[in-house]
Amino acid sequence: MHRTAIRHLSTADPTLASIITRVGACRFEPRTDGTHFEALLRSIIYQQLSGRAAATIHGRFVALYPRRSATAARVLSTTDDTLRSVGLSRQKIGYMRDLAARVEARELPVRTLHHLPDDELIEALVRVKGIGRWTAHMFLMFRLGRPDVLPELDLGIQKAIQIAWRRRKLPKPADVTRIGARWAPYRTVASWYLWRSLE
């Protein structure tokens, strides 16, 4: 499935080629279960938490709803106390309510987000409180499986580049973009390999 991407990346960049050889087969796959709205809620819940803690809170949160399905209307009608009881912070509750309100008001075309080009989709998502460029990139990669996304703000990507390219300092986002230019149009797979190289 990722053969063409791996061939291109290995030819375009010898440093990345050695990472690919070391890591092995590419197992990158987007998560397509549930709705786009639920995927965005999940990304808000997971922000700045360890995977295990976030998974616990997310599990409790979806259990609040019939068939574990959170819709915008259901989120808006859930009290703050109930949301706090599953482990959500006030700040994240605010973010989730802002997202739900924009979806209900049809300001964010959540059902048809996958039709938008990357730049327009990022622009639409960052209008929501608590969704920045990094979260929009994660949505493009892990929800929609877009092939050419390089999350230049991601600390893991920066760290992997610092180690592999033997830099004294963490590269700035502009450096990540410049180094990654040669990986286009397969920067998503390149990013996956950079994250795996840290394991």
Phi, psi and omega in degrees: 000317183260014186303314182297317180298314182296318179299313180298312184296320181294325179283321186287332189213107182299326179294315178294324179303319181290326175295315181301316179299317183290318184284321180094208187302144179276122181248024180291128175213133178289157176267114185253002181286152178073192183259166175300321180300313180297323178295321179291319175301315181300317182294326176293315180300320185283346182303131172057029176232155173292154182306317184293314180298316181296319181297321178297311181296317180299318179299317178293322181296309183293333179294346178290341191245151178302137181054026179054031184249110180267117174257167179301315181297319180294318180297316181296331182269358178275132183290156176302319181301318179295316180294322177295326184294339178268000175107009180278140178282161177303319182298314181292325176299318177300317179297316182294322178293320178298315177300310182298319181296319180293325178291314179298322181278002182061025174283329179247114183282069192299327182288335184245018180305324183295347178275344184279144172295158184311308185298317180293323180293317177301313180302319180292318184286322184289353174286340180279135177301133177086356175248110179254190182300319181298313180297321178298319177298317180297322178296315179300319184282303193270343176261312186264347179066031179295136191280341190235057181246130176237104182283087188294343179272354186285127182297322179298317178297314180300316181296316180299320178292317179304316182289308186292325181265008177049057179261145180290322182247160174297131179292147176283161179308322179296324177293319179301314180298317181294312180298320184280354183303322183288347181278345179301145004263034183233042186288340176295313179294320177301316179298317179303315180295322179296316177299315181296330183296342181275349186282000000 
